[in-house]
């Protein structure tokens, strides 16, 4: 069993690396280690985004439901990846499903706890917003590239 503290795990994660020990301690105060069995859902589209996750081990699929086709995996997340940002943006509802593709260990963050701490400590809130903005921008760019691969040739003259 891994005995590393959540603080140490966060300090090693690219999303949180370089934050002050005090900020990491504050964030870790809203976090706990969790595990998901293969096929288990982390969350469902439309549900309250009350938690988000950082993958420690395993793989997580981000799925979009497509009428008449079912679930379509649009992104697969691996070790160190953040799963979810809907916790940060009102109305705090998931826009996709997330499920463990294989047995997965993660750090789960209580969204209300962390949002409250960000309101109380605006420096922490700004730091997390900058870091999550990078994640969001990266995912949007990856989706743009993916759409270009799928539809890029359709409009050629």
C-alpha positions, 0 to 999 in steps of 0.5 A: 500500500502506498503510504505517501501523504496527499501533500507529497502526492500533490507536490509531485503532480504537474498541476500542483508542482511549484505551489507553496507548501502552505497552499498544497497543505490547504488543497490537500485538506480537501482531498482523499485517496480513492479507488475505482474498479474497472468499469466503475463511473467516477461521475455521470453527465448532469450530476452535481460536480461535487468532486474532481480527481487526479489520477494516480494509477490506471486509466479514465475514459471521458465519455460523451453520449451520442444519440443512436450510438451510445457512449463515445470516448472523447479523451482517455486520462492517465497518471497525473491527469486531472479529471473534471473542471465542472466543479469550478464553473457554475452551475457545477454540473458534469457535462460528460461521464467519466469511468475507470477503464481499468482499476484506478487509484486517484486523489478525490477533491471535495469541490465545495471545500476547495471553492470555500478555501479559494473564496477565503484565500484569493491568492490560492483561488487565483493560483488554482484558476491559472492552473485549471485554465491551462488544463481547460485550454489544453483540452479545448486545443486537443479537441480542436485538433481531433475535430480537424483530423475527423472533419478537416478533409470534408471541406477541401475544394 
